[in-house]
Amino acid sequence: MAVRLELAGRHPVLGLLLRTLITALGVYFLRKSGIGIGILLLFLSFFWVIYLRPPLNNRKFLVSALSLLILPILLPPVPEILERLLLILWAIAFFLLLGVKNLILLRRQGSYEVVHILLVFGLGVLYLLDFLPLMPQILLFLALFLLVREFYFVLAPPYPQRLILAAVVEALLLVEIAWILSFLPINFLAGAAFLALITFIFHDLILHHFQGTLSRQIILRNVTLFTILSILLATLPRI
């Protein structure tokens, strides 16, 4: 064990992988043992110890970290194979977020975009399973607004008022799309993936608009991507 910790200290990516594995195991035991107060407090403490060390960019990605923390707590029990799939996706998002926050990964913009899309997917799963408490559409809007706002403040040129307005409009559109998806005869994974796909396309178009690089080729690329992936998602069986 001491050898592993020494190697992790010398090789940042290995250390990142080890911390991700330990935290993912914490998520696994949290969901398997039931979310009691004691185990929940232990998991919360452990999560923040892992996330906050070292103290780099803690506030910058705080919304993403909170989303990763809350998703496994709110997610209802699902079949074992889906449980494993969602745990793997959670671990990937946590690994990439830590790598971006701690300046370990080289391609930080692309890694952060993957984290963001996976979080939107997770929110879509919760909404389509009808497991957001009280007022689901309002909660979904607030969560999406905060995530989208963080996304643009991290990646877009610094125009705060324009970025906040874009985040509000995009979050409203995504909530309406999620509401429509809840009535369609598709499984919740396909619906959540479709919501993530729409988010990716919105982000790509809006980022290029803010950067002054939006072109006909980019629009056609996104239309083609949307068409192909929508057809694939529509073919998934309903669960």
Beta strands, then each sheet from edge to edge (+ up, - down):
end
